[in-house]
C-alpha cells in the first residue's frame, strides 16, 4: 500500500518551489505528462521502479523522458524527479501528480468537476453549465466532459464531493422507488 503522506510531502515541496516562480500550472501539466508516459509504458516503469537498475541508469531514463516532453521541463520538476530517483520514491509518482494537481487547484481557487451526459455536449452548453456550477460553488470550476449512454438523457455533474444529478436514469429510478 502506498503511503499517501510521503506523496503529499513531495507534492507540497514541488508546489512550494513552483509557486515561487509562478510556474504552478506549467509544472502540473509537465508532471501529469511525465506520470502518464511512465504509466503507459510497462518497460519504462520497470526500469524506473526496479532496484536492479542503478541510480545512474534511472537518472538517464528520467532525463531522456524529460527531453521527450513537448516543452522544456521546468527546473522545479526536473530537480524533484532527480530527487525521487535518488531517494527511490518514483513509485509514488502517480500519487504525487494527483496530489500536486489538487493542491495547485486549491491554491488557485479552482475545483475540478466532471460532467456526464448521454450525448456529447456542445461547447456552449458546457460553458453555461460551467458558469452555473461556478455560481453554486463560488469557485472557478474546471470541467471534464464524459459521455455515458446509460444515463439516457440529462446531465450529471460532480464537483468536488457534491453530485448534481439531473439524469433521466436517476429520475426514472426515483419514480420506480416511489411506486413500490
ZIFEN-V233317 format. One record per residue. N is the residue number from 1. RES is the residue in one small letter. SS is DSSP state (alpha for helix, beta for strand, coil for the rest). PHI is phi in whole degrees, -180 to 180 (none if undefined). Layout:
n: <N & N>
res: <RES & RES>
ss: <SS & SS>
phi: <PHI & PHI>
This chain:
n: <1 & 2 & 3 & 4 & 5 & 6 & 7 & 8 & 9 & 10 & 11 & 12 & 13 & 14 & 15 & 16 & 17 & 18 & 19 & 20 & 21 & 22 & 23 & 24 & 25 & 26 & 27 & 28 & 29 & 30 & 31 & 32 & 33 & 34 & 35 & 36 & 37 & 38 & 39 & 40 & 41 & 42 & 43 & 44 & 45 & 46 & 47 & 48 & 49 & 50 & 51 & 52 & 53 & 54 & 55 & 56 & 57 & 58 & 59 & 60 & 61 & 62 & 63 & 64 & 65 & 66 & 67 & 68 & 69 & 70 & 71 & 72 & 73 & 74 & 75 & 76 & 77 & 78 & 79 & 80 & 81 & 82 & 83 & 84 & 85 & 86 & 87 & 88 & 89 & 90 & 91 & 92 & 93 & 94 & 95 & 96 & 97 & 98 & 99 & 100 & 101 & 102 & 103 & 104 & 105 & 106 & 107 & 108 & 109 & 110 & 111 & 112 & 113 & 114 & 115 & 116 & 117 & 118 & 119 & 120 & 121 & 122 & 123 & 124 & 125 & 126 & 127 & 128 & 129 & 130 & 131 & 132 & 133 & 134 & 135 & 136 & 137 & 138 & 139 & 140 & 141 & 142 & 143 & 144 & 145 & 146 & 147 & 148 & 149 & 150 & 151 & 152 & 153 & 154 & 155 & 156 & 157 & 158 & 159 & 160 & 161 & 162 & 163 & 164 & 165 & 166 & 167 & 168 & 169 & 170 & 171 & 172 & 173 & 174 & 175 & 176 & 177 & 178 & 179 & 180>
res: <x & x & x & x & x & x & x & x & x & x & x & x & x & x & x & x & x & x & x & x & x & x & x & x & x & x & x & x & x & x & x & x & x & x & x & x & x & x & x & x & x & x & x & x & x & x & x & x & x & x & x & x & x & x & x & x & x & x & x & x & x & x & x & x & x & x & x & x & x & x & x & x & x & x & x & x & x & x & x & x & x & x & x & x & x & x & x & x & x & x & x & x & x & x & x & x & x & x & x & x & x & x & x & x & x & x & x & x & x & x & x & x & x & x & x & x & x & x & x & x & x & x & x & x & x & x & x & x & x & x & x & x & x & x & x & x & x & x & x & x & x & x & x & x & x & x & x & x & x & x & x & x & x & x & x & x & x & x & x & x & x & x & x & x & x & x & x & x & x & x & x & x & x & x & x & x & x & x & x & x>
ss: <coil & coil & coil & alpha & alpha & alpha & alpha & alpha & alpha & alpha & alpha & alpha & alpha & alpha & alpha & alpha & alpha & alpha & alpha & alpha & coil & coil & coil & alpha & alpha & alpha & alpha & alpha & alpha & alpha & alpha & alpha & alpha & alpha & alpha & alpha & alpha & alpha & alpha & alpha & coil & alpha & alpha & alpha & alpha & alpha & alpha & alpha & alpha & coil & coil & coil & coil & coil & alpha & alpha & alpha & alpha & alpha & alpha & alpha & alpha & alpha & alpha & alpha & alpha & alpha & alpha & coil & coil & coil & coil & coil & coil & alpha & alpha & alpha & alpha & alpha & alpha & alpha & alpha & alpha & alpha & alpha & alpha & coil & coil & coil & alpha & alpha & alpha & alpha & alpha & alpha & alpha & alpha & alpha & alpha & alpha & alpha & alpha & alpha & alpha & alpha & alpha & alpha & alpha & coil & beta & beta & beta & beta & beta & beta & beta & beta & coil & coil & coil & coil & coil & alpha & alpha & alpha & alpha & alpha & alpha & alpha & alpha & alpha & alpha & alpha & alpha & alpha & alpha & alpha & coil & coil & beta & beta & beta & beta & beta & beta & beta & beta & coil & alpha & alpha & alpha & coil & coil & beta & beta & beta & beta & beta & beta & coil & coil & beta & beta & beta & beta & beta & beta & alpha & alpha & alpha & alpha & alpha & alpha & alpha & alpha & alpha & alpha & alpha & alpha & coil>
phi: <none & -80 & -82 & -69 & -65 & -67 & -62 & -63 & -64 & -66 & -62 & -65 & -65 & -63 & -63 & -62 & -69 & -67 & -68 & -61 & -102 & 52 & -117 & -57 & -70 & -63 & -65 & -61 & -63 & -69 & -64 & -65 & -65 & -63 & -63 & -67 & -61 & -67 & -69 & -86 & -118 & -60 & -66 & -65 & -60 & -61 & -63 & -76 & -105 & -81 & -69 & -68 & -89 & -73 & -60 & -62 & -66 & -67 & -62 & -62 & -67 & -60 & -62 & -65 & -67 & -60 & -69 & -80 & -65 & -62 & -122 & -64 & -66 & -65 & -57 & -61 & -72 & -59 & -66 & -65 & -67 & -63 & -64 & -62 & -66 & -60 & -97 & 55 & -118 & -64 & -64 & -88 & -54 & -60 & -70 & -62 & -62 & -65 & -67 & -61 & -59 & -64 & -68 & -65 & -63 & -62 & -65 & -88 & 76 & -104 & -136 & -96 & -143 & -130 & -110 & -115 & -138 & -74 & -133 & -58 & -90 & -72 & -57 & -65 & -65 & -64 & -63 & -64 & -64 & -61 & -64 & -63 & -68 & -66 & -67 & -67 & -93 & 60 & -140 & -73 & -107 & -107 & -103 & -116 & -99 & -143 & -107 & -139 & -59 & -70 & -76 & 70 & -177 & 81 & -142 & -120 & -126 & -112 & -125 & 63 & -98 & -107 & -110 & -105 & -109 & -118 & -85 & -64 & -58 & -66 & -66 & -66 & -65 & -66 & -63 & -62 & -63 & -70 & -81 & -76>
